[in-house]
Amino acid sequence: MAHCPSCGKEVNKPSRVLKNENVKHLLPVAEFINNPEGFYDTHVRAYEGIKQTTVVGTYVPLGIPDWAVIVELPFHEAFRQTTLEILIGVITLLCIAFIISLIGMYLAKKLSVPIVDLMNTASRIASGEKDVYFSRLFYQAAHEPKELWELPGVQHASGLMQDPQEYIRRLTGFFEKSLNVKEGR
């Protein structure tokens, strides 16, 4: 569409000219009317268009005649593809984040099971629940020389407190026998 710089009337559509419609309120028309021969900004920008909707547009002064060509495109139409691509990108990102979360939860569960089992076993050993079982298991696996001393009702490594003299006697006796040494030598 072309506009008259002095009155701001649109001149390429006879119906608008005949109606005496004034479009001076449009940003590019106002800029052109205020400075028809000066430097003009051809950058595309958003503003309220002829139909009072947001448009993306720019203008180019023709010089002679004293007119300008204004190009407008509805905002939603101008950015439809960009909006669609952003939406697809966000949906893709959310799907990837969801899948990674599921993988992370699965791996965390799989990796934590042995640690939880070890913690539970350590707790049972510390409470004395598994002392007899593990003591016998380790005794069977050990090579000679070996000796097993079980104290009923005594928690893990508490034999020293239960019967310190017997504990020291058995421990020194085991090392004397195993290393073939006598106390004091």
N, C-alpha and C positions, 0 to 999 in steps of 0.2 A: 504494500500500500504506500502511497506517496502522500506527503502532507505539505500544505502551503506554509512557509515560514512566518508569514505575517499574521495569519489568522489561526493556524493550527488545524485547519479543516483537512479532512482526508479527501484526496482528489482522484484516486483511482477507482473508487466505487461510487458511481453516480448517485446511488440511493443515499449514501451518507452525506454527500455534498448537497443534494437537493433537500435533505432534512435539516441542513445547516448544523450538522453535528459538530461539536467542538471537542477535540481530543487533546487540548493543551495540557490536561492533567497527566497524560502519560509521560513517564520519565524521559524516554528518548526524544519525544516531541518537544518537551519543555527544554531539554538541553540544546536541541537543534535550533529552536526559536531564539533562545538567549544568545547563541553564538553560531550562526549558520556558516561562517567562513573560517572560524578558528579550528584549532586542533580538536578532533573528536575521538572519543574513546570507543573503539569497536569491540571491546571485550563483551562477551556474553554475560548477562546478569539476569537475576530474577526480579520481577516487579509486577505490579497489578496491570493487566492488559486491558484492551478495549472492552471486553465483556466482563470486567471486574473479577477476573479470576487470575490466579498467579500464573505467569508465563515466564519463559526464558526467551530473551530477545536481545537484539542489537539494532543499530541503524547505521546507514552510510549516506552522507550528504552527496547529492548528485552534482552540485556546483551550479550548472546551468541546465535546466531552469533551477530556480532557488527552492529545490525540493530535497527531501530525504526519503530513502527507502528504509522502512522498518520491517524487520523480520521477527515474528513472534511464534512461539511453539508452546502449547500448554505444558506446564511443569511436569505433570504426571506422565505425559507422553515423551517428553525429552529424557526423562530419567527412568523410564520403565525397565530397560535392559539392565541398567546399573542396579536398580532396586532389586530386581530378580536375582542378579548375580550375588549381591550382598546377602539376600535371604538364603540362597542355596549354600553360600559359604558358611553362614551361621548354623544352618541345620546340619551341614556336614561336620562342622567343628563340634557341635553338641553330640552328634552320633559317635564321633571318634572318642570324645571325652567319656561317654557312657561305656563304650567298649573297653577303653583303657581302665576305667574304674572296675569293671567286672573282672578283667584280667588281674588287676592289682589285688582285689579281694581274694580271688582264687589262689594266687601265689602266696599272699600273706597267710592264708589259712594253711596251705600245704607246708610252708616253711616254718610256721610256728608250732605245728603238731609235735615234731621231735623235741623242740625246746620245752614245751609244756609237759611232755612225757618225762623228760629229764628232770624238770623242776619237781614234778610230783614224786618221782622216784627218790630224788634227793631228800624231799620232805619226809617220805616214809622211812628212809634210812636214818635220818636225824632223829625221828621219833622212836626208833627202835623196831618198827614194824617189819622191816626187811633185813634186819641184822642177821638173823639166823640163816635166812635163805642165801644172802650174798656171802656171808662168812663161809658157808659150806661150799658154795659155788667157787669162790676164789681158792679155797683149800684144795678142792679137787683139781683145779687148773694149775696149781703151783707145783713146782718141782721140789724134790727133796733137797735139803732138809726142810721140813715143815712141821708145824704143830698148831693145833686148833684148841683154843680154850673158850668155852661158852659159859657165860654167867647168866642164868635165867633172870629175866626181868630187868636187865641192865641195858640202858640205851647205848647207842653207838659211841664207842671210844670212852665209855664211862667206867671201865674196869679199874683204872688207876684210882678213881675216887671211891669205888666200892670196897676194894681190898688192896690198898697200896703196897703192902709188904709182899703179898702173893704176886701182884702184878710185876714188881721189880724183880722178885726171885725168878719168876718164869721168863721174863725178858732177858735178864743177864744169863740165865741158864741156857736159853736158846742160842744166844750169841756165842757163849763159851763153847757150846757143843758144835755149833755150825762153823765157827772160825778156828776151832781146836785150840782155844786159849783158856787159861785159868785166870781168875781174878788176882791182881797184884803182879802179874808178869808182863 
